[in-house]
Amino acid sequence: MTLSDTPDGDRPGTIDAVEVKHPWRWVAIAVIAVLVLMLGHLLFTNPAFDWGFTFEAMNQSIVIKGFLLGTLLTTVLAMVIGVLGGVLLAVLRLSGNPVLAAVSWAYTWFFRAIPRYVLLTFTGGLGALFATGFSLGVPFDFLLHDWFGTPELRLFTVPQQTIYDVLGGVVAGGLIGGILGLGLSEAAYMAEIARAGLLSVDRGQHEAAEALGMSRGLAMRRVVLPQAMRVIVPPTGNEVIAMLKDTSLLVAIPVNLELFFQLGQIGQRTYQVVATNMAAMLYYLIATSILMVGQYFLEKRFGRGFGTGPSKRVAAAGVSLGPGGAK
C-alpha cells in the first residue's frame, strides 16, 4: 500500500513547522563586530603603532638574516634533532630491555622538567665546561695513572680554539648551543608523541610483519611507523609551530643572529618598542600561517584510508551493498 492508497482519515496533517529563533546569535555577532572595529581603530589611529617604521624594521638586512638563520634554520635543525631523538627514545621506551627503557624514561623526565629558557642559559655556556678542549676516552683515567702508572687513556682531544675555529667563533657557537638545547628538549616531547603513535598501531601488525620474515627493525620502518604517522603528524605539526616561536628564547644565550634579538636592539636604540614588537609578530604570523597550511596537507596525506565515508560507515554497520541491494 502506498501513501496515495491510504484513506483520507489516516493521512497525517500538515505540519506547521516554526523556525527556532536565535536572537543571541545576532547579539554575539554585534558584540564581536564592535570589538573588531575597536581593535582596528586602535591599530590605525594610535600613534604608538608606527606602521611605516614597522615595515622599515622588517626590511632591515640584519633582521631578515636573523629570521632566516636564528628562526627558520634553528627551527629546522632543532626539530631534526628532536624528531630523530624522540623516535629513538620511543623505541627504547617500548623495548623489552628494562635498562634501555629506564634510560629513555630518565631522559624524558629530565628534559621535560627543565624550562627551555633555563636549559638554553646552560647550553649557551657549554664552552666553560670545556675550557681546555673536548676529550674522548676512558673517564677517571688520571686515577689509573696515579695508582697503576698507566698512560692517559684518551682517544683524541680537540682544543677549544679548534672548536671555535670550526664553529666560526663565539656567535656561531652560541647558535649551535641554542640548536642543541632546543633539540634536546624537543626530543623529550617528541618521544611521548612517537610512543603514543606506536602504541596506536595494533599488535597484530607487528605479528603479521614478523610472520612474513621481517626483522623487528624492518617491521618498525616498513609497517608500524607508516601507520603511526597518522597519529604522530598532527601533534608534531604543533611542535614545529611551537619551536618556531621558542626560537625567541635564544635571547637567553644570547644569540645575535636571531629575529627577536635584532628587532629588540632596534627598538631600544630608536625607542620604537611597540613598532618593533609588531614587526616580530608579523614575521611569526606569516611563518606560522605557512606551517599551518603545510600541516593541513600532511595530515590529509597520512590520513588517507582512515576516513569515515559512507562506504566505511556501511561496512562498519555490517551491511553489504551488492548488485541485489542491501543484505
C-alpha positions as CSV (number, residue, x, y, z in Angstrom):
1,M,0.0,0.0,0.0
2,T,1.3,3.4,-0.9
3,L,0.5,6.8,0.6
4,S,-2.0,7.5,-2.2
5,D,-3.9,4.4,-1.3
6,T,-4.2,5.3,2.4
7,P,-7.7,6.5,3.5
8,D,-8.0,10.3,4.0
9,G,-8.6,9.8,7.7
10,D,-5.2,8.1,8.1
11,R,-3.2,10.7,6.3
12,P,-1.0,12.9,8.5
13,G,-2.0,16.5,8.8
14,T,0.0,19.5,7.6
15,I,3.0,20.2,9.9
16,D,3.3,23.9,10.5
17,A,7.0,24.0,11.5
18,V,8.2,27.2,13.1
19,E,11.8,28.0,12.7
20,V,13.6,28.4,16.1
21,K,14.7,31.9,16.7
22,H,18.3,32.6,17.8
23,P,18.4,36.2,18.9
24,W,21.5,35.8,20.9
25,R,23.5,34.8,17.8
26,W,22.9,38.3,16.4
27,V,23.8,39.9,19.8
28,A,27.1,37.9,19.8
29,I,27.8,39.0,16.2
30,A,27.1,42.6,17.1
31,V,29.4,42.4,20.1
32,I,32.2,40.8,18.0
33,A,31.8,43.4,15.3
34,V,32.1,46.2,17.8
35,L,35.2,44.7,19.3
36,V,36.8,44.2,15.8
37,L,36.1,47.8,14.9
38,M,37.6,49.0,18.3
39,L,40.7,46.9,17.6
40,G,41.0,48.4,14.1
41,H,40.6,51.9,15.4
42,L,43.3,51.2,18.0
43,L,45.8,49.8,15.4
44,F,45.4,52.5,12.8
45,T,44.8,55.6,14.9
46,N,47.1,55.1,18.0
47,P,50.4,57.0,17.4
48,A,52.3,54.2,19.2
49,F,51.7,51.9,16.2
50,D,54.1,53.5,13.7
51,W,53.4,51.1,10.7
52,G,55.8,52.9,8.5
53,F,58.6,52.2,10.9
54,T,57.4,48.6,11.5
55,F,57.7,47.7,7.8
56,E,61.0,49.6,7.6
57,A,62.4,47.5,10.5
58,M,61.1,44.3,8.9
59,N,63.1,45.1,5.7
60,Q,66.4,45.5,7.5
61,S,69.0,43.1,6.2
62,I,70.2,42.1,9.7
63,V,66.6,41.4,10.7
64,I,66.0,39.2,7.6
65,K,69.2,37.4,8.2
66,G,68.1,36.8,11.8
67,F,64.8,35.4,10.6
68,L,66.5,33.0,8.2
69,L,69.3,31.8,10.4
70,G,68.1,32.3,14.0
71,T,64.5,31.5,13.4
72,L,64.0,29.2,10.4
73,L,67.3,27.4,10.4
74,T,67.2,26.9,14.1
75,T,63.7,25.6,13.9
76,V,64.6,23.1,11.2
77,L,67.8,21.8,12.8
78,A,66.3,21.6,16.3
79,M,63.2,19.7,15.0
80,V,65.5,17.3,13.1
81,I,67.3,16.5,16.4
82,G,64.0,16.4,18.3
83,V,62.2,14.1,15.9
84,L,65.1,11.6,15.4
85,G,65.9,11.6,19.1
86,G,62.2,11.3,20.0
87,V,61.6,8.3,17.7
88,L,64.7,6.6,19.1
89,L,63.6,7.3,22.7
90,A,60.1,6.0,22.0
91,V,61.5,2.7,20.5
92,L,63.8,2.3,23.5
93,R,60.9,3.0,25.9
94,L,58.8,0.3,24.3
95,S,61.6,-2.2,24.0
96,G,61.8,-5.3,26.3
97,N,65.1,-4.2,27.7
98,P,64.5,-2.7,31.1
99,V,67.8,-0.8,31.1
100,L,67.1,0.9,27.8
101,A,63.5,1.7,28.9
102,A,64.8,3.2,32.1
103,V,67.3,5.4,30.3
104,S,64.6,6.6,27.9
105,W,62.3,7.4,30.8
106,A,65.0,9.2,32.7
107,Y,65.9,11.4,29.7
108,T,62.3,12.3,29.1
109,W,61.8,13.1,32.8
110,F,64.8,15.4,33.0
111,F,64.3,17.4,29.8
112,R,60.6,17.8,30.4
113,A,61.3,19.1,33.9
114,I,63.8,21.8,32.9
115,P,62.3,25.0,31.3
116,R,63.7,25.8,27.9
117,Y,64.9,29.2,28.9
118,V,66.9,27.8,31.8
119,L,68.2,25.0,29.6
120,L,69.4,27.5,26.9
121,T,71.3,29.5,29.5
122,F,73.2,26.3,30.3
123,T,73.8,25.1,26.8
124,G,74.9,28.6,25.8
125,G,77.7,28.4,28.3
126,L,79.0,24.9,27.5
127,G,82.3,26.5,26.5
128,A,83.1,27.0,30.2
129,L,82.8,23.2,30.7
130,F,85.4,22.6,28.0
131,A,87.9,25.4,28.7
132,T,90.8,23.1,27.8
133,G,89.0,21.4,24.9
134,F,87.0,18.3,24.4
135,S,88.4,14.8,25.1
136,L,87.1,11.4,24.3
137,G,88.4,8.4,26.2
138,V,88.2,6.4,29.5
139,P,86.8,8.5,32.4
140,F,88.8,8.9,35.5
141,D,92.0,7.8,33.7
142,F,94.0,10.1,35.9
143,L,93.2,7.8,38.9
144,L,94.5,4.8,36.9
145,H,97.6,6.9,36.1
146,D,98.2,7.7,39.8
147,W,97.5,4.2,41.1
148,F,99.0,2.0,38.4
149,G,101.1,4.3,36.3
150,T,99.1,3.7,33.2
151,P,99.3,6.3,30.4
152,E,96.3,8.6,29.7
153,L,93.6,6.6,28.0
154,R,92.4,9.3,25.7
155,L,91.4,8.5,22.1
156,F,91.7,12.1,21.0
157,T,91.5,15.7,22.3
158,V,90.1,18.7,20.4
159,P,91.5,22.1,21.7
160,Q,88.9,24.8,22.4
161,Q,90.4,27.1,19.9
162,T,89.9,24.5,17.2
163,I,86.3,24.1,18.2
164,Y,85.8,27.9,17.9
165,D,87.5,27.9,14.5
166,V,85.3,25.1,13.2
167,L,82.1,26.7,14.6
168,G,83.0,30.1,13.2
169,G,83.5,31.9,16.5
170,V,81.5,32.7,19.6
171,V,78.4,33.9,17.7
172,A,78.1,30.7,15.7
173,G,78.9,28.7,18.8
174,G,76.0,30.4,20.6
175,L,73.7,29.4,17.8
176,I,74.9,25.8,17.9
177,G,74.3,25.9,21.7
178,G,70.8,27.1,21.1
179,I,70.0,24.5,18.5
180,L,71.4,21.8,20.8
181,G,69.4,23.0,23.7
182,L,66.1,23.3,21.8
183,G,66.7,20.0,20.1
184,L,67.4,18.0,23.2
185,S,64.4,19.5,24.9
186,E,62.2,18.8,21.9
187,A,63.3,15.1,21.8
188,A,61.7,14.5,25.2
189,Y,58.3,15.8,24.0
190,M,58.6,14.0,20.6
191,A,59.4,10.8,22.5
192,E,55.9,10.8,24.1
193,I,54.2,11.8,20.8
194,A,56.0,9.0,19.0
195,R,55.3,6.5,21.7
196,A,51.6,7.3,21.5
197,G,51.7,6.8,17.8
198,L,53.5,3.5,18.0
199,L,51.0,2.3,20.7
200,S,48.1,3.2,18.4
201,V,49.1,0.5,15.9
202,D,47.5,-2.8,16.6
203,R,49.8,-5.5,17.9
204,G,48.6,-7.8,15.0
205,Q,50.5,-5.6,12.6
206,H,53.8,-6.5,14.4
207,E,53.0,-10.1,14.3
208,A,51.9,-10.1,10.7
209,A,55.2,-8.4,9.7
210,E,57.2,-10.9,11.7
211,A,55.3,-13.8,10.2
212,L,56.4,-12.5,6.7
213,G,60.0,-12.9,7.9
214,M,60.7,-9.2,8.7
215,S,63.1,-8.3,11.4
216,R,61.8,-6.1,14.2
217,G,63.7,-3.1,12.9
218,L,62.4,-3.7,9.3
219,A,58.9,-4.2,10.6
220,M,59.1,-0.9,12.5
221,R,60.3,1.0,9.5
222,R,58.0,-0.6,6.8
223,V,54.8,-1.4,8.7
224,V,54.5,0.2,12.1
225,L,55.9,3.7,11.6
226,P,53.9,4.5,8.4
227,Q,50.7,3.6,10.2
228,A,51.7,5.5,13.4
229,M,52.3,8.7,11.3
230,R,48.6,9.3,11.2
231,V,48.7,9.9,15.0
232,I,52.2,11.4,15.1
233,V,51.8,14.1,12.4
234,P,49.2,16.4,14.0
235,P,50.9,17.0,17.3
236,T,54.3,17.1,15.5
237,G,53.0,20.0,13.4
238,N,52.0,21.8,16.6
239,E,55.5,21.1,18.0
240,V,57.1,22.7,14.9
241,I,55.0,25.8,15.3
242,A,55.9,25.9,19.0
243,M,59.6,25.5,18.1
244,L,59.4,28.4,15.7
245,K,58.1,30.6,18.5
246,D,60.5,29.2,21.1
247,T,63.5,30.4,19.0
248,S,62.8,33.8,20.6
249,L,64.1,32.3,23.8
250,L,67.6,32.3,22.2
251,V,68.0,35.7,23.9
252,A,68.9,33.7,27.0
253,I,72.3,32.8,25.4
254,P,72.2,35.5,23.8
255,V,72.3,34.8,20.0
256,N,72.8,37.9,17.9
257,L,71.7,36.1,14.7
258,E,68.1,35.9,15.8
259,L,64.9,37.8,14.7
260,F,63.6,38.9,18.1
261,F,67.0,39.9,19.4
262,Q,67.7,42.1,16.4
263,L,64.3,43.8,16.5
264,G,64.7,44.3,20.2
265,Q,68.0,46.0,19.7
266,I,66.4,48.3,17.0
267,G,63.6,49.1,19.4
268,Q,65.9,50.0,22.2
269,R,68.0,52.3,20.0
270,T,65.1,54.1,18.5
271,Y,62.6,53.9,21.4
272,Q,60.1,52.3,19.0
273,V,59.4,49.3,21.1
274,V,55.8,48.8,20.0
275,A,56.6,49.1,16.3
276,T,59.5,46.6,16.5
277,N,57.4,44.2,18.5
278,M,54.7,44.4,15.9
279,A,57.3,43.6,13.3
280,A,58.3,40.5,15.2
281,M,54.6,39.5,15.5
282,L,54.1,39.9,11.7
283,Y,57.1,37.7,11.0
284,Y,55.8,35.0,13.3
285,L,52.3,35.2,12.0
286,I,53.4,34.8,8.4
287,A,55.7,31.9,9.1
288,T,53.2,30.1,11.4
289,S,50.4,30.5,8.8
290,I,52.6,28.8,6.1
291,L,53.4,26.0,8.6
292,M,49.7,25.5,9.3
293,V,49.0,25.1,5.6
294,G,51.8,22.5,5.3
295,Q,50.5,20.7,8.4
296,Y,47.0,20.5,6.8
297,F,48.3,18.8,3.7
298,L,50.5,16.4,5.7
299,E,47.6,15.4,7.9
300,K,45.5,14.9,4.7
301,R,48.3,12.8,3.2
302,F,48.9,10.5,6.1
303,G,45.2,10.3,7.0
304,R,44.2,8.6,3.7
305,G,42.4,5.4,4.2
306,F,41.2,6.3,7.7
307,G,38.2,8.4,6.7
308,T,34.6,7.7,7.7
309,G,32.9,7.9,4.3
310,P,29.5,6.3,3.5
311,S,31.1,3.0,2.4
312,K,33.1,2.7,5.6
313,R,30.1,3.5,7.7
314,V,28.0,0.9,5.9
315,A,30.8,-1.7,6.3
316,A,31.1,-0.8,10.0
317,A,27.4,-1.4,10.4
318,G,27.7,-4.9,8.9
319,V,25.6,-4.0,5.7
320,S,26.7,-5.4,2.4
321,L,25.8,-3.5,-0.7
322,G,25.8,-5.7,-3.7
323,P,24.1,-5.9,-7.1
324,G,21.0,-7.1,-5.3
325,G,20.9,-4.2,-2.9
326,A,21.2,-4.2,0.9
327,K,21.5,-7.6,2.6
